[in-house]
Amino acid sequence: MKVEKMSARPHRLSVLPPQIETMTLKDGTRLDADVYRPAAPGSYPVLLQRQAYSRRIACSICYAHPSWYASHGYIVVVQDVRGRGTSEGTFRPGETEVEDGAETVEWAARLDGANGDVAMYGFSYQAYNQFLAAAGDCPSLKALAPAMGPWNPAHWAYENGALQMKHMIGWGIQITAEAARRAGDDDAFSALQAASGNLPFNGPVAAMPQLLQKYRHYSHVMDWLETPADAPYWDRISPETSVDTIRARRLPMLFVGGWFDPFLTATIEAFRALATSSEDTKLVVGPWTHFPWARTVGAVDFGPEAQRNVDMDHIRFFDRTLKGLPSEAQRGGIELFDIGLRTWRRYQDLPDSTHDLFLGGTGRTSMDTQDGTLSPRQDAEDNVEHIVHDPWRPTPTVGGYYGVPAGPVDRRITDERGDVVTFTTEALEREIEVAGEPEVELDLSCDRPSFDLSCILSRVTLDERILQISSGYAHHRSATPGRYRLKLSATCATLKKGERLRLSIAGADYPAYPVNPGTGEDPVSSPKTHAVVTTIAVWHGPSRPSLLRLTVGPGSETVST
């Protein structure tokens, strides 16, 4: 089934220059906003974006300018959140967004020319605060369009107990620099800006940069780094905690995600949690990193279909939900970009049918990428592969969410390292659609009290490039021998006849995550001098099977946009 393109461009209105309008919260804090209005008199719905990075930026790194949205018959409000841009107060992520967001929605609904109906849009932090606003008292809120944002902040900071170090430090330096700028601290701002281009992991504790410690009074960052993944604090700023309240509002929602975006799992978790709240809740996942939403990602040009007009997706959604206009776009459901076929596919649900592939090898998979196998048949005998993790030269981050560049890049050189074990299928005899969330189940033992586990799933192309399609990472503070399960990130990738599938396993992914010292200490606070060489044994065979549980998606429909 195909999604038909719009036959003609909609008529667009002239737009007035933005006006700066302010509101005062109940606690007396002033918030500033730019308001874009159609020049033609009338009563219009409001599109609200609450910005943490300056309202004049307005997510324009991946959305059309607010004036473009206003030209389609909307009042567009882009507001600096508390403590950002020119708004008063102190920025503490999530801590006041329920109340601030709800008050802002009702204020926006009463603006001159507004018809009383408000929808929110935006990506990253601007998606997170949409969920929090929806947990507050704001009856004028009629729809949400969150893209690539956090859902549970504990998972924003940590992935399966492992600090997402590169993400947290990079973002933390940006947030702290902006607070220093607002305070007029030129020295602090200059030092932080310089560090943003070369993240300072070179101190005694990689995850606790001395620069952030020096300027901790400017932001929340050190507080977050010192807060464990299981602390109750995260629940207090989590939309997930208010899921029943948000779901009860029955808001239509348009979710946008990216296969190589660090918030991919959060986007899917939020969609799953809220999809039943309205028939008009849709998930679109493209082949993109956090930004831009372009056709070339990493080392791959995904073709013209990857250059999706997400802005028009939003206009059609808002026209339907706020104006009641008919839409040629299908309501609800899931549209995923197949990074193998380079086209869009439609699903009713994320596929969950599974197909098990067993790990095999002769014990030399760390030395020979051709030694390790992935097969529906078990090896006849038990065997073991060894990952020797050396903290002096940890396995590097390549592609994926946090590599430079991010996205799919050829990871051949990394797979050929001696601290990476690889398991690869034979050339496929027929096309196979890998879709959904794969899982690895491994029989492991370790010679140290703790270890980390990095698993990367890739397709080996006909020209022998190894391109990542899914990944997972976990921190294990207690290295008890036994079976370990790790859910990998969702994907949609059809492998062609003759291609192969590969699972790569390592004990680090640095600097995406801090190095596990192997001592049982917290990697976030442990000095580098404490780290020791750690050996992880991956067992496989009839009595100690290790396997990849592959999710496959039969019966999906190819779509175009």
Number of C-alpha atoms within 10 A of each C-alpha: 10 14 14 12 10 13 7 6 7 9 8 13 18 15 21 15 13 16 12 13 13 15 17 15 16 10 7 10 15 18 23 22 28 20 25 25 30 24 14 12 8 12 15 23 24 33 30 28 29 30 26 24 18 19 22 16 13 25 23 12 12 16 19 15 15 27 21 18 24 26 22 18 25 29 29 30 31 27 29 25 32 25 19 23 21 17 21 17 14 15 20 14 18 18 14 16 26 21 18 24 26 22 19 22 29 18 18 27 25 15 15 12 17 19 18 20 21 30 25 28 24 28 26 19 19 26 26 25 33 29 27 27 26 30 25 19 15 21 15 19 24 22 26 27 25 28 27 28 30 30 28 20 22 24 20 20 22 22 17 17 18 26 27 23 24 21 18 20 24 16 14 21 26 19 20 23 26 24 23 21 15 16 12 11 13 13 11 21 22 14 13 24 16 13 17 17 9 9 16 21 18 12 13 14 17 24 28 23 18 16 15 20 12 11 19 15 14 21 23 16 24 20 11 16 19 12 16 18 21 11 10 11 15 21 15 14 22 22 27 22 16 17 18 14 14 21 17 14 17 18 23 26 28 25 25 25 28 26 28 29 24 23 23 24 24 20 26 22 16 20 22 13 16 21 23 15 18 16 14 20 24 22 24 23 25 28 29 25 27 23 17 13 21 19 19 19 22 20 14 15 13 21 14 12 16 23 16 16 13 16 15 14 15 17 16 20 28 29 17 18 20 20 14 10 11 11 14 12 16 14 15 18 18 19 24 25 27 26 22 18 17 19 20 24 20 23 17 12 14 22 19 14 14 18 13 18 20 24 29 30 23 15 18 17 24 25 17 15 21 15 17 25 24 23 18 14 13 19 18 10 13 16 19 19 21 22 20 19 26 18 21 12 11 19 23 15 19 23 21 25 24 23 19 12 15 20 28 29 20 21 17 14 9 15 24 16 15 19 24 24 29 29 24 24 21 14 15 14 11 10 12 17 19 25 24 23 23 25 23 22 17 22 19 21 19 20 15 18 16 22 27 26 19 20 25 21 27 23 25 22 19 13 7 12 16 22 25 24 26 25 24 20 26 22 25 18 20 15 20 15 12 12 14 15 14 19 18 23 22 22 28 29 24 20 22 19 14 14 22 21 23 24 25 22 22 27 28 29 21 19 22 23 29 27 32 31 28 27 20 17 17 19 27 23 15 21 17 19 11 13 19 16 15 23 19 24 19 22 24 26 21 14 11 17 20 25 23 24 19 19 23 23 20 12 10 15 13 18 17 16 17
